[in-house]
Amino acid sequence: MTGKRHDFYLLTPGPLTVAPEVKREMLADRSPNAAPHSALTQEIRDYILEICNGRESHVCVPLQGSATYGIEAGLHTLVPMDSKILIIENGFYGKRLSEIAEGSGFAVVRLELPMLPLPNEADIERALEADGAITHVLLCHAETGTGVLNPIAMVAEVAKRHGKKLMIDAVASFGGFAIDARALDAEAIFISPNKCLESVPGVALVVVKKSSLEAAEKRSRSMVLDLHAQWKFMETSGAWRWTPPTHVIAALHKACERHRKEGREARLARYTANWRRLVDGLRQRGLQTLLPDEVAAPIIATFLDPKHPNYSFPAFYAAMEKRDVIIFPGRLTAAGTFRVGTMGDLTADDMSFVLAAIIDSLAEIGVDMAGVAA
Ligand SMILES: *Cc1c(COP(=O)(O)O)cnc(C)c1O
């Protein structure tokens, strides 16, 4: 088929389709304690701060594990146990943040909001005024459960006005969307290498306000989920506490190089073009998106299941898998949908291939596209 540049399309909202150049870096064995590996780590940390304007005010701490490990470590390290965290929930990952915080024993206030309209100033103000014990505000930026892009600048402003510390799950958005750690005065920003940074999974990255990290010595009740200890160890020895994911770090270093070369804005423009091709193509055939375009983060497109008696997600998934394309079911917070990631090493040509695969797959399972208007 035309436009098939990759053998396999991983269109889940992370991990995702990665450039061969990035994967090739993982073919070498590297010593975790030798200078070349320390240099890779240091350059990644510098680059992450550079792209979020955090060089003066923040530090970047990498931690073994997936992004969620970074979130839990951030809470243990930065949030004193007598604190209270306001968590804004308007989707699956917002709820996940509450589960992490409650599971770690923190006092939590869940601000449960509908998927839409977007959280507004009054919602957050009301929640903060209702409970003076709240010390921190935590929310998800790109809510990949639905595709909603939450207004972090507004939340940062309200939090600051009330003297609360802001933590952001920017796991899905970092590297694609503009995030200014300094302007947001963020206490912590949680980042994944395997979303808009287009690398492989295996490490969490956390951008932490330097003054807060300095004050966090021995606060974490966890031995391994301790960003202060990891940071101090790295600063003094250049090495990681425990065995680092050396192959993952080498891949991420290459991915950062590629990110610098492309530029964040160009990367977001490429994702937006991917998203447009897919959304326009499927709308023309009668499918509908879960979200209006204005609130959608163009890194993932969520479609309502076709209303056709022959449609089932497992059958659709299997037909897509045969065509080397992996898609994702809807999350519980958005049942009756399927999701297609548009980030990764993808161009609009790739999306044309994917679009054709979707149309063929639906035909194969007997979903006639003429009458599927969802
Ligand atoms: C992917 C994702 C996570 C979880 O990341 P893991 O690497 O699986 O731990 C958290 N939040 C958001 C918004 C995500 O998209």
The ligand as an SDF file (V2000), in Angstrom:
LIG
                    3D

 15 15  0  0  0  0  0  0  0  0999 V2000
    0.6660    7.9730   29.1570 C   0  0  0  0  0  0  0  0  0  0  0  0
    0.1570    8.8380   30.2340 C   0  0  0  0  0  0  0  0  0  0  0  0
    0.4640    8.6030   31.5980 C   0  0  0  0  0  0  0  0  0  0  0  0
    1.1280    7.3550   32.1010 C   0  0  0  0  0  0  0  0  0  0  0  0
    2.3860    7.1460   31.6970 O   0  0  0  0  0  0  0  0  0  0  0  0
    3.1370    5.7850   31.9900 P   0  0  0  0  0  0  0  0  0  0  0  0
    4.4100    5.9840   31.2450 O   0  0  0  0  0  0  0  0  0  0  0  0
    2.2830    4.6560   31.4490 O   0  0  0  0  0  0  0  0  0  0  0  0
    3.3470    5.6260   33.4430 O   0  0  0  0  0  0  0  0  0  0  0  0
    0.0640    9.5550   32.5150 C   0  0  0  0  0  0  0  0  0  0  0  0
   -0.6260   10.6480   32.1480 N   0  0  0  0  0  0  0  0  0  0  0  0
   -0.9610   10.8830   30.8640 C   0  0  0  0  0  0  0  0  0  0  0  0
   -1.7310   12.1040   30.5270 C   0  0  0  0  0  0  0  0  0  0  0  0
   -0.5920    9.9960   29.8730 C   0  0  0  0  0  0  0  0  0  0  0  0
   -0.9540   10.2320   28.6000 O   0  0  0  0  0  0  0  0  0  0  0  0
  1  2  1  0
  2  3  1  0
  2 14  2  0
  3  4  1  0
  3 10  2  0
  4  5  1  0
  5  6  1  0
  6  7  2  0
  6  8  1  0
  6  9  1  0
 10 11  1  0
 11 12  2  0
 12 13  1  0
 12 14  1  0
 14 15  1  0
M  END
$$$$
